[in-house]
């Protein structure tokens, strides 16, 4: 996907926008434990203190092609206890819980400012099919069109998606990569990277992690991409 924007010099520039994800496979993950782990994610996540927009909590069942069975907007601050109560009402092994919300990152418009950025927090039941295929009437993506993790999670079922238990969708990875055409970009982006790494470390400490992957939609290794960007910015 290509997004167009205007640089600080008034020139139109094209930026290859790659979506960034953090996915967890957890030990002994089951229907009885999934909301307990989701609660840890919700309690640890640094929700935006600046957002005035509502967050949206969604519940889905079976797979991503099915209609949403519950969708509730919540004005800030995010009411974690209320959302968990809704999730428990729909607790099932084939359920998915998705909170579309905000956290604060440094972003550039005409100048750098700390502003709300979209993010989604997801919990997948162990029987929820994250990437349906072969379903009648459902458009089946090609292998290249499907989201590809850097290293796939182990899963015995061919039609199971990534097999993860918890996942965070961070939006475009440009929020965590230095932009050479923007002033003071390395310093400001470093702050965003620190926020990202702190969240990863907090979750690693709180969850029974079997596998954790920070990966991009294109399949490119984000750690390598970040290293290359930082090296270029230092030159």
Secondary structure, 3 states (H helix, E strand, C coil): CEEEEECCCCCEEEEECCEEEEEEEECCCCHHHHHHHHHHHHHHCCCCCCCCCCEEEEEEECECCCCCCEEEEECCCCCHHHHHHHHHHCCCCCEEEEEEEEEEEEEECCCEEEEEEEEEEEEECCCCECCCCCCCCCCCCCCCCCCCCCCCCCCCCCCCCCCCCEEEEEEEHHHHCCCCCCCCHHHHHHHHHHHHHHHHHHHHHHCCEEEEEEEECCCCEHHHHHHHHHHHHHC
